[in-house]
């Protein structure tokens, strides 16, 4: 990414950041993580010490924030063309 980046989200820790990255990446939005180094060396996520910024390109900032707002509000829905299957269940033998 050589474009100017903007913060789309601030996660509380590396695991939270990776979930947000995967969510945005599923919609084709490339991300970069920037955060406090103490979260990596000591695993601290207390009082903002583990804050991790999710950065996206200027061209993607509105779409990223919109997706995150929809998910936070509980209004995010998968499209009807998405095939969702529980990975723990056996494959459907009727197809």
Backbone bond lengths (Angstrom), bond angles and torsions (degrees), N, CA, C in turn:
res aa  C-N    CA-C-N  psi(-1)  N-CA   C-N-CA  omega(-1)  CA-C   N-CA-C  phi
1 X - - - 1.457 - - 1.517 109.10 -
2 X 1.303 116.31 114.31 1.454 119.45 178.60 1.525 110.88 -107.30
3 X 1.324 116.91 -2.58 1.456 121.19 179.14 1.522 110.47 -76.81
4 X 1.319 115.70 167.33 1.447 120.98 172.99 1.517 108.13 -68.43
5 X 1.330 116.98 138.18 1.459 121.75 -177.70 1.515 111.12 -109.52
6 X 1.335 115.71 148.75 1.454 122.29 176.05 1.520 108.91 -127.52
7 X 1.315 115.64 150.68 1.459 121.03 178.81 1.529 109.16 -77.68
8 X 1.335 115.93 119.78 1.460 121.15 178.66 1.520 111.05 -95.82
9 X 1.344 117.30 -24.20 1.458 120.64 -174.34 1.518 109.38 -162.66
10 X 1.327 116.77 148.00 1.462 121.84 173.08 1.523 107.16 -117.07
11 X 1.322 115.42 114.35 1.461 121.86 -179.03 1.521 109.83 -94.15
12 X 1.321 115.20 157.46 1.466 119.79 178.27 1.527 108.93 -103.72
13 X 1.305 115.51 77.69 1.454 121.22 177.77 1.516 112.60 113.54
14 X 1.323 114.16 163.79 1.454 121.60 -175.80 1.526 112.59 -64.99
15 X 1.335 118.07 -41.97 1.457 120.39 -178.32 1.524 111.03 -63.47
16 X 1.316 116.70 -44.24 1.460 121.46 177.56 1.530 110.06 -61.39
17 X 1.324 116.30 -42.39 1.465 121.25 179.53 1.522 111.13 -61.96
18 X 1.324 117.35 -41.76 1.465 120.50 -179.73 1.526 111.38 -66.28
19 X 1.327 117.69 -34.60 1.466 120.83 176.25 1.522 110.65 -64.64
20 X 1.313 116.55 -43.58 1.464 120.74 179.71 1.527 109.90 -67.11
21 X 1.315 117.12 -41.47 1.479 120.69 177.25 1.519 111.14 -58.88
22 X 1.317 117.01 -44.03 1.467 121.30 -179.68 1.524 110.43 -65.19
23 X 1.326 116.82 -40.40 1.463 121.71 179.18 1.526 110.49 -61.39
24 X 1.321 116.46 -48.30 1.462 120.17 -179.93 1.529 111.12 -69.86
25 X 1.314 116.28 -38.98 1.463 120.56 179.18 1.524 112.34 -62.67
26 X 1.330 117.12 -32.44 1.472 120.93 178.10 1.518 111.45 -63.50
27 X 1.330 116.71 -22.13 1.461 120.96 177.54 1.530 111.16 -100.46
28 X 1.329 116.41 10.81 1.457 120.60 176.43 1.515 115.23 84.18
29 X 1.320 117.30 14.77 1.465 120.86 -179.77 1.526 109.14 -95.75
30 X 1.323 116.37 115.81 1.464 121.86 177.80 1.523 109.37 -74.22
31 X 1.333 116.63 141.58 1.457 121.57 -178.01 1.517 111.40 -129.94
32 X 1.317 114.22 159.41 1.456 122.85 172.48 1.520 105.86 -132.14
33 X 1.323 115.92 140.35 1.469 120.59 179.28 1.524 109.43 -102.64
34 X 1.333 114.95 136.96 1.468 120.86 173.51 1.517 106.29 -136.06
35 X 1.337 116.50 130.91 1.455 117.39 -178.72 1.505 113.83 -161.97
36 X 1.307 113.50 176.05 1.453 123.38 179.35 1.526 109.80 -63.43
37 X 1.310 117.07 131.29 1.465 120.30 -176.94 1.526 112.76 -69.75
38 X 1.319 118.80 -22.61 1.465 120.48 179.68 1.519 112.15 -61.88
39 X 1.332 116.99 -26.15 1.468 119.10 179.84 1.513 110.55 -66.35
40 X 1.325 117.89 -28.84 1.463 120.56 -179.74 1.520 111.94 -87.50
41 X 1.315 117.71 -37.73 1.457 119.57 -176.38 1.523 112.72 -82.31
42 X 1.343 117.56 -32.85 1.464 120.55 -175.99 1.528 113.66 -124.70
43 X 1.312 118.13 -5.08 1.459 120.57 179.71 1.515 113.90 71.07
44 X 1.321 117.64 21.48 1.465 120.85 -178.21 1.524 111.37 -78.06
45 X 1.320 115.98 133.26 1.461 121.12 175.12 1.523 109.54 -135.63
46 X 1.315 117.38 29.80 1.452 123.54 -174.62 1.522 111.58 -97.04
47 X 1.308 117.07 133.59 1.466 123.18 174.76 1.530 113.78 50.86
48 X 1.306 116.84 41.73 1.452 120.49 176.31 1.509 115.22 86.28
49 X 1.333 118.08 -6.00 1.461 119.40 179.76 1.519 112.09 -65.58
50 X 1.317 116.84 -26.39 1.454 119.99 179.57 1.506 113.19 -99.07
51 X 1.319 117.01 14.97 1.460 120.77 -177.65 1.525 110.60 -59.48
52 X 1.322 115.06 134.22 1.454 121.81 179.86 1.523 107.58 -127.56
53 X 1.311 116.55 122.08 1.464 120.38 178.62 1.519 109.62 -88.98
54 X 1.329 115.59 135.57 1.447 122.36 174.37 1.524 106.23 -100.98
55 X 1.313 116.43 113.75 1.460 122.10 -176.86 1.518 110.18 -103.50
56 X 1.334 115.27 140.95 1.463 121.11 176.33 1.529 108.65 -133.61
57 X 1.319 115.74 162.33 1.463 120.83 178.75 1.524 110.29 -65.85
58 X 1.323 115.24 152.75 1.470 120.62 177.91 1.528 112.02 -50.39
59 X 1.327 116.15 -40.59 1.464 120.71 -176.96 1.525 112.70 -65.22
60 X 1.342 117.59 -22.24 1.467 121.55 -177.02 1.519 114.55 -104.94
61 X 1.325 117.96 -4.78 1.465 120.05 -171.06 1.525 113.01 -61.11
62 X 1.313 118.66 -44.16 1.469 119.93 -178.13 1.519 111.32 -65.33
63 X 1.323 116.84 -43.15 1.470 120.56 -179.79 1.527 110.17 -65.91
64 X 1.324 117.72 -41.80 1.465 121.31 179.46 1.522 110.75 -62.08
65 X 1.313 116.96 -48.18 1.468 119.75 -179.79 1.518 111.53 -64.68
66 X 1.321 117.12 -37.32 1.462 120.93 177.99 1.530 110.80 -63.44
67 X 1.332 117.16 -46.57 1.465 120.67 177.99 1.524 111.38 -60.01
68 X 1.319 116.19 -44.91 1.458 120.35 -179.48 1.526 111.82 -65.99
69 X 1.333 117.04 -39.13 1.471 120.78 176.94 1.518 111.17 -63.33
70 X 1.345 116.73 -42.77 1.468 121.19 179.20 1.528 110.83 -63.05
71 X 1.316 116.39 -42.97 1.462 120.32 179.39 1.524 110.62 -65.63
72 X 1.313 117.39 -43.08 1.468 121.72 -180.00 1.524 111.55 -62.99
73 X 1.322 116.41 -36.21 1.469 121.14 -178.83 1.529 112.23 -82.17
74 X 1.345 116.58 -4.83 1.464 119.53 -179.81 1.508 113.43 78.95
75 X 1.332 117.54 17.53 1.462 120.94 -178.60 1.518 113.16 -103.81
76 X 1.322 117.24 1.15 1.460 119.70 -178.72 1.523 109.51 -73.53
77 X 1.319 116.49 131.91 1.457 121.52 178.87 1.522 109.38 -132.64
78 X 1.326 115.50 143.75 1.452 120.50 173.91 1.517 108.91 -75.34
79 X 1.311 116.66 147.61 1.455 121.02 176.95 1.521 110.82 -66.63
80 X 1.314 117.00 159.08 1.461 120.98 -178.17 1.525 112.56 -68.41
81 X 1.330 117.72 -14.64 1.461 120.91 -179.39 1.532 112.88 -88.99
82 X 1.325 117.80 0.63 1.459 121.75 -178.04 1.519 109.78 -85.35
83 X 1.338 116.11 129.46 1.454 122.13 178.68 1.522 108.06 -94.50
84 X 1.327 116.57 109.44 1.461 121.66 -178.73 1.517 108.30 -109.49
85 X 1.335 115.39 123.05 1.461 120.34 179.00 1.509 108.14 -136.50
86 X 1.316 116.28 137.18 1.455 121.85 176.27 1.521 108.14 -65.30
87 X 1.325 118.00 122.21 1.463 121.30 -176.49 1.532 112.15 -69.18
88 X 1.350 117.34 -17.40 1.450 120.34 179.25 1.530 112.32 -84.86
89 X 1.325 116.47 -15.56 1.463 119.37 -179.06 1.532 110.25 -89.21
90 X 1.336 116.51 152.32 1.460 118.92 178.86 1.518 111.06 -68.31
91 X 1.331 118.09 156.01 1.466 121.09 179.31 1.520 110.44 -59.70
92 X 1.304 115.59 149.57 1.462 122.00 178.89 1.519 108.54 -70.87
93 X 1.333 116.88 118.63 1.467 120.84 -177.26 1.507 112.91 -88.16
94 X 1.348 118.17 1.19 1.460 121.40 -178.93 1.503 112.33 -85.50
95 X 1.312 118.48 -7.34 1.470 120.33 -177.56 1.490 111.75 -90.76
